[in-house]
Amino acid sequence: NGPDGCLNERGECEACERGMWGLWCEAECSPNCEESVEGVCDRKGNCFNSCKTGWYGANCSLACPEACPSCLQFETELGGQMLPAGSCKQACQNKDGSPLDNFGMTCEKPCPGNCDKGILQGVNGRPSCERATGVC
């Protein structure tokens, strides 16, 4: 690509090869973008589809919080509540997939010490407090 292969009257490339973006298709799409039928990213470098697990933002350049292996790519309304980009899609969990005893949109706050910690154990273990409020 580049200026030699440009076709429009402004001296810009008409279209970029898959995985490239920019006026002259000089930049590579984020490696954290998922492939889609449209390609990888648009002319501004924003991902067409979703981000690979662990990433969020328009160009999937922001890492999800550690306790959220999968987080919302953009601000999203769920159940009448606006959740900011980067909020966890599921219950808080440790890297090994076991429940993390935290709460908050990004699992940043520990559940109160007086909550029943026995609920963390077993196959169906979960945090000892409500994710949104921290109530036991």
Biotite code that builds the C-alpha atoms (Angstrom):
import biotite.structure as struc

atoms = struc.array([
    struc.Atom([0.000, 0.000, 0.000], chain_id="A", res_id=1, res_name="ASN", atom_name="CA", element="C"),
    struc.Atom([1.185, 3.553, 0.622], chain_id="A", res_id=2, res_name="GLY", atom_name="CA", element="C"),
    struc.Atom([1.093, 6.630, -1.660], chain_id="A", res_id=3, res_name="PRO", atom_name="CA", element="C"),
    struc.Atom([2.042, 4.659, -4.781], chain_id="A", res_id=4, res_name="ASP", atom_name="CA", element="C"),
    struc.Atom([-1.064, 2.445, -4.534], chain_id="A", res_id=5, res_name="GLY", atom_name="CA", element="C"),
    struc.Atom([-3.572, 5.209, -3.693], chain_id="A", res_id=6, res_name="CYS", atom_name="CA", element="C"),
    struc.Atom([-6.500, 5.634, -5.981], chain_id="A", res_id=7, res_name="LEU", atom_name="CA", element="C"),
    struc.Atom([-8.678, 8.552, -4.878], chain_id="A", res_id=8, res_name="ASN", atom_name="CA", element="C"),
    struc.Atom([-8.472, 12.247, -5.765], chain_id="A", res_id=9, res_name="GLU", atom_name="CA", element="C"),
    struc.Atom([-7.146, 13.167, -2.290], chain_id="A", res_id=10, res_name="ARG", atom_name="CA", element="C"),
    struc.Atom([-4.153, 10.859, -2.653], chain_id="A", res_id=11, res_name="GLY", atom_name="CA", element="C"),
    struc.Atom([-5.497, 8.396, -0.069], chain_id="A", res_id=12, res_name="GLU", atom_name="CA", element="C"),
    struc.Atom([-5.923, 4.673, -0.421], chain_id="A", res_id=13, res_name="CYS", atom_name="CA", element="C"),
    struc.Atom([-9.416, 3.600, -1.422], chain_id="A", res_id=14, res_name="GLU", atom_name="CA", element="C"),
    struc.Atom([-9.336, 0.526, 0.810], chain_id="A", res_id=15, res_name="ALA", atom_name="CA", element="C"),
    struc.Atom([-6.826, -1.180, 3.062], chain_id="A", res_id=16, res_name="CYS", atom_name="CA", element="C"),
    struc.Atom([-5.632, -4.752, 3.029], chain_id="A", res_id=17, res_name="GLU", atom_name="CA", element="C"),
    struc.Atom([-7.054, -6.917, 5.821], chain_id="A", res_id=18, res_name="ARG", atom_name="CA", element="C"),
    struc.Atom([-5.454, -6.010, 9.153], chain_id="A", res_id=19, res_name="GLY", atom_name="CA", element="C"),
    struc.Atom([-4.298, -2.506, 8.145], chain_id="A", res_id=20, res_name="MET", atom_name="CA", element="C"),
    struc.Atom([-5.749, 0.991, 8.693], chain_id="A", res_id=21, res_name="TRP", atom_name="CA", element="C"),
    struc.Atom([-5.021, 4.697, 8.137], chain_id="A", res_id=22, res_name="GLY", atom_name="CA", element="C"),
    struc.Atom([-5.257, 7.117, 5.202], chain_id="A", res_id=23, res_name="LEU", atom_name="CA", element="C"),
    struc.Atom([-2.386, 5.270, 3.520], chain_id="A", res_id=24, res_name="TRP", atom_name="CA", element="C"),
    struc.Atom([-3.040, 1.923, 5.236], chain_id="A", res_id=25, res_name="CYS", atom_name="CA", element="C"),
    struc.Atom([0.232, 2.337, 7.089], chain_id="A", res_id=26, res_name="GLU", atom_name="CA", element="C"),
    struc.Atom([-0.850, 1.100, 10.530], chain_id="A", res_id=27, res_name="ALA", atom_name="CA", element="C"),
    struc.Atom([-1.703, -2.404, 11.727], chain_id="A", res_id=28, res_name="GLU", atom_name="CA", element="C"),
    struc.Atom([-4.984, -3.179, 13.499], chain_id="A", res_id=29, res_name="CYS", atom_name="CA", element="C"),
    struc.Atom([-4.715, -4.088, 17.169], chain_id="A", res_id=30, res_name="SER", atom_name="CA", element="C"),
    struc.Atom([-3.763, -7.740, 17.684], chain_id="A", res_id=31, res_name="PRO", atom_name="CA", element="C"),
    struc.Atom([-6.548, -7.793, 20.309], chain_id="A", res_id=32, res_name="ASN", atom_name="CA", element="C"),
    struc.Atom([-9.351, -7.310, 17.724], chain_id="A", res_id=33, res_name="CYS", atom_name="CA", element="C"),
    struc.Atom([-11.429, -10.352, 16.771], chain_id="A", res_id=34, res_name="GLU", atom_name="CA", element="C"),
    struc.Atom([-11.725, -11.090, 13.051], chain_id="A", res_id=35, res_name="GLU", atom_name="CA", element="C"),
    struc.Atom([-15.076, -10.416, 11.376], chain_id="A", res_id=36, res_name="SER", atom_name="CA", element="C"),
    struc.Atom([-16.519, -10.690, 7.882], chain_id="A", res_id=37, res_name="VAL", atom_name="CA", element="C"),
    struc.Atom([-15.769, -6.948, 7.422], chain_id="A", res_id=38, res_name="GLU", atom_name="CA", element="C"),
    struc.Atom([-12.131, -7.456, 8.379], chain_id="A", res_id=39, res_name="GLY", atom_name="CA", element="C"),
    struc.Atom([-10.249, -6.629, 11.554], chain_id="A", res_id=40, res_name="VAL", atom_name="CA", element="C"),
    struc.Atom([-10.585, -2.860, 12.023], chain_id="A", res_id=41, res_name="CYS", atom_name="CA", element="C"),
    struc.Atom([-11.963, 0.239, 10.281], chain_id="A", res_id=42, res_name="ASP", atom_name="CA", element="C"),
    struc.Atom([-10.024, 3.142, 8.728], chain_id="A", res_id=43, res_name="ARG", atom_name="CA", element="C"),
    struc.Atom([-9.656, 4.732, 12.187], chain_id="A", res_id=44, res_name="LYS", atom_name="CA", element="C"),
    struc.Atom([-8.211, 1.562, 13.756], chain_id="A", res_id=45, res_name="GLY", atom_name="CA", element="C"),
    struc.Atom([-11.372, 0.690, 15.701], chain_id="A", res_id=46, res_name="ASN", atom_name="CA", element="C"),
    struc.Atom([-12.211, -3.007, 15.808], chain_id="A", res_id=47, res_name="CYS", atom_name="CA", element="C"),
    struc.Atom([-15.154, -4.080, 13.607], chain_id="A", res_id=48, res_name="PHE", atom_name="CA", element="C"),
    struc.Atom([-16.206, -6.950, 15.822], chain_id="A", res_id=49, res_name="ASN", atom_name="CA", element="C"),
    struc.Atom([-15.437, -7.555, 19.463], chain_id="A", res_id=50, res_name="SER", atom_name="CA", element="C"),
    struc.Atom([-12.218, -7.777, 21.414], chain_id="A", res_id=51, res_name="CYS", atom_name="CA", element="C"),
    struc.Atom([-10.345, -10.940, 22.215], chain_id="A", res_id=52, res_name="LYS", atom_name="CA", element="C"),
    struc.Atom([-10.888, -12.158, 25.773], chain_id="A", res_id=53, res_name="THR", atom_name="CA", element="C"),
    struc.Atom([-9.152, -9.923, 28.282], chain_id="A", res_id=54, res_name="GLY", atom_name="CA", element="C"),
    struc.Atom([-9.373, -6.648, 26.308], chain_id="A", res_id=55, res_name="TRP", atom_name="CA", element="C"),
    struc.Atom([-11.828, -3.768, 25.824], chain_id="A", res_id=56, res_name="TYR", atom_name="CA", element="C"),
    struc.Atom([-12.233, -0.335, 24.207], chain_id="A", res_id=57, res_name="GLY", atom_name="CA", element="C"),
    struc.Atom([-12.827, 0.802, 20.619], chain_id="A", res_id=58, res_name="ALA", atom_name="CA", element="C"),
    struc.Atom([-9.479, -0.610, 19.460], chain_id="A", res_id=59, res_name="ASN", atom_name="CA", element="C"),
    struc.Atom([-9.218, -3.267, 22.187], chain_id="A", res_id=60, res_name="CYS", atom_name="CA", element="C"),
    struc.Atom([-6.109, -1.680, 23.676], chain_id="A", res_id=61, res_name="SER", atom_name="CA", element="C"),
    struc.Atom([-7.277, -1.619, 27.305], chain_id="A", res_id=62, res_name="LEU", atom_name="CA", element="C"),
    struc.Atom([-6.767, -4.701, 29.504], chain_id="A", res_id=63, res_name="ALA", atom_name="CA", element="C"),
    struc.Atom([-9.781, -5.982, 31.433], chain_id="A", res_id=64, res_name="CYS", atom_name="CA", element="C"),
    struc.Atom([-9.442, -5.839, 35.229], chain_id="A", res_id=65, res_name="PRO", atom_name="CA", element="C"),
    struc.Atom([-7.552, -8.829, 36.624], chain_id="A", res_id=66, res_name="GLU", atom_name="CA", element="C"),
    struc.Atom([-10.676, -10.311, 38.252], chain_id="A", res_id=67, res_name="ALA", atom_name="CA", element="C"),
    struc.Atom([-12.639, -10.011, 34.978], chain_id="A", res_id=68, res_name="CYS", atom_name="CA", element="C"),
    struc.Atom([-11.233, -12.234, 32.256], chain_id="A", res_id=69, res_name="PRO", atom_name="CA", element="C"),
    struc.Atom([-14.106, -11.054, 30.061], chain_id="A", res_id=70, res_name="SER", atom_name="CA", element="C"),
    struc.Atom([-15.350, -7.457, 30.295], chain_id="A", res_id=71, res_name="CYS", atom_name="CA", element="C"),
    struc.Atom([-17.679, -5.108, 28.401], chain_id="A", res_id=72, res_name="LEU", atom_name="CA", element="C"),
    struc.Atom([-16.059, -3.573, 25.321], chain_id="A", res_id=73, res_name="GLN", atom_name="CA", element="C"),
    struc.Atom([-18.191, -0.407, 25.497], chain_id="A", res_id=74, res_name="PHE", atom_name="CA", element="C"),
    struc.Atom([-20.512, 1.308, 27.981], chain_id="A", res_id=75, res_name="GLU", atom_name="CA", element="C"),
    struc.Atom([-23.642, -0.886, 27.974], chain_id="A", res_id=76, res_name="THR", atom_name="CA", element="C"),
    struc.Atom([-27.108, -0.806, 29.513], chain_id="A", res_id=77, res_name="GLU", atom_name="CA", element="C"),
    struc.Atom([-28.026, -4.010, 31.336], chain_id="A", res_id=78, res_name="LEU", atom_name="CA", element="C"),
    struc.Atom([-31.181, -4.355, 33.411], chain_id="A", res_id=79, res_name="GLY", atom_name="CA", element="C"),
    struc.Atom([-31.810, -0.616, 33.347], chain_id="A", res_id=80, res_name="GLY", atom_name="CA", element="C"),
    struc.Atom([-28.336, 0.191, 34.655], chain_id="A", res_id=81, res_name="GLN", atom_name="CA", element="C"),
    struc.Atom([-25.541, 1.768, 32.613], chain_id="A", res_id=82, res_name="MET", atom_name="CA", element="C"),
    struc.Atom([-22.340, -0.209, 33.066], chain_id="A", res_id=83, res_name="LEU", atom_name="CA", element="C"),
    struc.Atom([-19.058, 1.455, 32.073], chain_id="A", res_id=84, res_name="PRO", atom_name="CA", element="C"),
    struc.Atom([-16.702, -0.092, 29.537], chain_id="A", res_id=85, res_name="ALA", atom_name="CA", element="C"),
    struc.Atom([-14.382, -2.524, 31.295], chain_id="A", res_id=86, res_name="GLY", atom_name="CA", element="C"),
    struc.Atom([-17.084, -3.781, 33.699], chain_id="A", res_id=87, res_name="SER", atom_name="CA", element="C"),
    struc.Atom([-17.068, -7.514, 34.351], chain_id="A", res_id=88, res_name="CYS", atom_name="CA", element="C"),
    struc.Atom([-19.465, -9.613, 32.281], chain_id="A", res_id=89, res_name="LYS", atom_name="CA", element="C"),
    struc.Atom([-19.649, -12.347, 34.939], chain_id="A", res_id=90, res_name="GLN", atom_name="CA", element="C"),
    struc.Atom([-19.094, -12.927, 38.646], chain_id="A", res_id=91, res_name="ALA", atom_name="CA", element="C"),
    struc.Atom([-15.722, -11.940, 40.072], chain_id="A", res_id=92, res_name="CYS", atom_name="CA", element="C"),
    struc.Atom([-13.147, -14.728, 39.800], chain_id="A", res_id=93, res_name="GLN", atom_name="CA", element="C"),
    struc.Atom([-9.510, -15.603, 40.346], chain_id="A", res_id=94, res_name="ASN", atom_name="CA", element="C"),
    struc.Atom([-7.190, -16.467, 37.450], chain_id="A", res_id=95, res_name="LYS", atom_name="CA", element="C"),
    struc.Atom([-7.871, -20.175, 38.052], chain_id="A", res_id=96, res_name="ASP", atom_name="CA", element="C"),
    struc.Atom([-11.621, -19.566, 37.611], chain_id="A", res_id=97, res_name="GLY", atom_name="CA", element="C"),
    struc.Atom([-12.483, -19.957, 41.300], chain_id="A", res_id=98, res_name="SER", atom_name="CA", element="C"),
    struc.Atom([-14.751, -17.308, 42.848], chain_id="A", res_id=99, res_name="PRO", atom_name="CA", element="C"),
    struc.Atom([-13.079, -14.129, 44.075], chain_id="A", res_id=100, res_name="LEU", atom_name="CA", element="C"),
    struc.Atom([-14.711, -12.718, 47.202], chain_id="A", res_id=101, res_name="ASP", atom_name="CA", element="C"),
    struc.Atom([-15.042, -9.200, 45.796], chain_id="A", res_id=102, res_name="ASN", atom_name="CA", element="C"),
    struc.Atom([-17.762, -6.913, 44.437], chain_id="A", res_id=103, res_name="PHE", atom_name="CA", element="C"),
    struc.Atom([-18.102, -3.840, 42.241], chain_id="A", res_id=104, res_name="GLY", atom_name="CA", element="C"),
    struc.Atom([-18.338, -3.329, 38.482], chain_id="A", res_id=105, res_name="MET", atom_name="CA", element="C"),
    struc.Atom([-14.682, -4.340, 38.102], chain_id="A", res_id=106, res_name="THR", atom_name="CA", element="C"),
    struc.Atom([-14.493, -6.529, 41.234], chain_id="A", res_id=107, res_name="CYS", atom_name="CA", element="C"),
    struc.Atom([-12.277, -3.953, 42.913], chain_id="A", res_id=108, res_name="GLU", atom_name="CA", element="C"),
    struc.Atom([-13.779, -4.066, 46.444], chain_id="A", res_id=109, res_name="LYS", atom_name="CA", element="C"),
    struc.Atom([-13.514, -6.994, 48.904], chain_id="A", res_id=110, res_name="PRO", atom_name="CA", element="C"),
    struc.Atom([-16.759, -8.388, 50.337], chain_id="A", res_id=111, res_name="CYS", atom_name="CA", element="C"),
    struc.Atom([-17.269, -7.487, 54.012], chain_id="A", res_id=112, res_name="PRO", atom_name="CA", element="C"),
    struc.Atom([-15.533, -9.785, 56.486], chain_id="A", res_id=113, res_name="GLY", atom_name="CA", element="C"),
    struc.Atom([-18.796, -10.670, 58.234], chain_id="A", res_id=114, res_name="ASN", atom_name="CA", element="C"),
    struc.Atom([-20.296, -12.349, 55.114], chain_id="A", res_id=115, res_name="CYS", atom_name="CA", element="C"),
    struc.Atom([-20.532, -16.174, 55.072], chain_id="A", res_id=116, res_name="ASP", atom_name="CA", element="C"),
    struc.Atom([-17.284, -17.276, 53.404], chain_id="A", res_id=117, res_name="LYS", atom_name="CA", element="C"),
    struc.Atom([-18.513, -20.897, 53.161], chain_id="A", res_id=118, res_name="GLY", atom_name="CA", element="C"),
    struc.Atom([-20.423, -19.938, 50.020], chain_id="A", res_id=119, res_name="ILE", atom_name="CA", element="C"),
    struc.Atom([-17.077, -19.606, 48.174], chain_id="A", res_id=120, res_name="LEU", atom_name="CA", element="C"),
    struc.Atom([-16.435, -23.360, 48.350], chain_id="A", res_id=121, res_name="GLN", atom_name="CA", element="C"),
    struc.Atom([-17.522, -26.146, 46.031], chain_id="A", res_id=122, res_name="GLY", atom_name="CA", element="C"),
    struc.Atom([-18.423, -26.481, 42.376], chain_id="A", res_id=123, res_name="VAL", atom_name="CA", element="C"),
    struc.Atom([-21.101, -23.783, 42.578], chain_id="A", res_id=124, res_name="ASN", atom_name="CA", element="C"),
    struc.Atom([-19.024, -21.430, 44.711], chain_id="A", res_id=125, res_name="GLY", atom_name="CA", element="C"),
    struc.Atom([-19.674, -17.712, 44.430], chain_id="A", res_id=126, res_name="ARG", atom_name="CA", element="C"),
    struc.Atom([-18.658, -14.483, 46.188], chain_id="A", res_id=127, res_name="PRO", atom_name="CA", element="C"),
    struc.Atom([-20.127, -13.981, 49.670], chain_id="A", res_id=128, res_name="SER", atom_name="CA", element="C"),
    struc.Atom([-21.770, -10.644, 48.775], chain_id="A", res_id=129, res_name="CYS", atom_name="CA", element="C"),
    struc.Atom([-23.915, -9.108, 46.026], chain_id="A", res_id=130, res_name="GLU", atom_name="CA", element="C"),
    struc.Atom([-21.808, -7.899, 43.123], chain_id="A", res_id=131, res_name="ARG", atom_name="CA", element="C"),
    struc.Atom([-23.526, -4.517, 42.741], chain_id="A", res_id=132, res_name="ALA", atom_name="CA", element="C"),
    struc.Atom([-23.969, -3.543, 46.389], chain_id="A", res_id=133, res_name="THR", atom_name="CA", element="C"),
    struc.Atom([-21.588, -5.612, 48.534], chain_id="A", res_id=134, res_name="GLY", atom_name="CA", element="C"),
    struc.Atom([-24.506, -6.717, 50.750], chain_id="A", res_id=135, res_name="VAL", atom_name="CA", element="C"),
    struc.Atom([-24.056, -10.210, 52.246], chain_id="A", res_id=136, res_name="CYS", atom_name="CA", element="C"),
])
